Amino acid sequence: MKIDRTGIVENFSEKRYEYWVVENEEVKIMASWISWDLPQDQINKWMEEVQLSSTSS
């Protein structure tokens, strides 16, 4: 899986959403993830939280 920007990525092989922070080509950090098996309301809450954290940095 190629990660080239900060944000939420769908990882189909692991069946989860991942939040990546990309500083540059060498520094890529998976900061958070959430399983697709959780209820949709929890996934939505997680997505809101990681998007808010990215705008407050």
N, C-alpha and C positions, 0 to 999 in steps of 0.2 A: 504494500500500500504506500503510495507516494503522498507525503505531507508537505505542502509548500506554503501554507498560510495559517495564521492563528484562527481558530474557530472549531466548530463542532463537525465531526466527521463520522459517517456511518461505517463501522467495521463489520462487514458482512460475515467474515470468517469467524469472528468472536461473538457475533450477534449482540452488539452493543453500540452505544453512541460514545464517542470519545471527544474530549475537549483538549486540543493541542495549542501550545504556545510556541510560536516560531520566532526566534530572535534573528536567526540568519541560517544559511545553508548547513552549518555545522551544529547549531544549537536548536534542537527540537525537543520539547518536553510534553509528555502526555500528563496533563495536570489533573484530569478527572475523567471518570467514565461511569456509565450506568447501563445496566443490562436491559435488553428488550423485554425480558420476562416480567418486569415490574408493571404495576398498573399505570395507565396512560397519564393520570393526574400527577403521579410522582415523577414521571419522565418530563412532563411539561414544567413542573416546578424546578427540576434540576436544570433544564434548558434555560429558564428565566434567570436562575442564579448564576450560571456560568457566563451568560451574556452580560448580565449586570456587572459581574466582577471584571470582565474584559473592558468595559467602558469606564470603570472607576480607576483603572491602573494608570 
